Amino acid sequence: MAEQYKVLLIVPELGLNLAPEQDAFYPLGFYVHPIQGEVTRERIFANVSKREFDIIHYAGDAGPAGVRLSNDHNGGMVILEASALVQIARAVKAKLVFLNGCSSIIVGQTLIDEHIPYCICTLAEIDNIMARETSQMFYQALAETHDIRTAFDLSKPPRPGAYVCLSNGVKEISLKPILDKLAVISTFMTRNDTEHQAILQTIADNESEHDRIMRVLLKSRAWNIVIMLAGMVGVGLIVGLMGLLGRGALP
């Protein structure tokens, strides 16, 4: 008998055509508990109280700050941040969180860092067709293989950097956040280079004549030591070669 996965399906009404993605679950024999339409934080937390789900599947808009819910009554955007998703995943004892929205890698890594076993997320923007087809193929493969990693490998689109499966803090493509941070540091250093040079020049201008002389002497002494050591090594090599020649050890 096929395993019946229990899925918490979160699909806020955001003007996206997500019906095909939702409908793909039902022929697979999964137990699906949908939260759709006007999706608020209150509705989500009320629906997960004293329940357990194997999978949390979110379909909608996402980003580094979190996943988007329905707008508030004033039309303002509402974000469910990563920390709230961690609470929800822990409460329902989810083994997998599938964040099917654009650029959800940072949220996904937060979930993994908080010991959620698996998270499927995205490294960049994805279109609706790719999102729908990847989701459909993944759950079809999961129903057949009962293995998250295998199902992901079978359904992952060929476009590099689209989807990634995180597990136990290890991600398949892990350099992008690091490279982004390095880019920020590089920009900061470049912008502050002029100020740095000005400080060095001020120090040099205020250096006393005595300090300059001592600095030159110390540098000269260091070079003399290096030259002396090099000379000693050279003399040692010459003496060694002469000794070998004297003994006939060399042709």
Secondary structure, DSSP 8 states (H G I E B T S, - for coil): -----EEEEEEE-SS---HHHHHTSGGGT-EEEEEEES--HHHHHHHHTT---SEEEEES-EETTEEE----TTS---EEEHHHHHHHHHHHT-SEEEEESTT-HHHHHHHHHTT-SEEEEESS---HHHHHHHHHHHHHHHHHH--HHHHHHHH--SSTTSEEEEETTEESS-HHHHHHHHHHHHHHHHHTHHHHHHHHHHHHHT--HHHHHHHHHHHHHHHHHHHHHHHHHHHHHHHHHHHHHHTT---
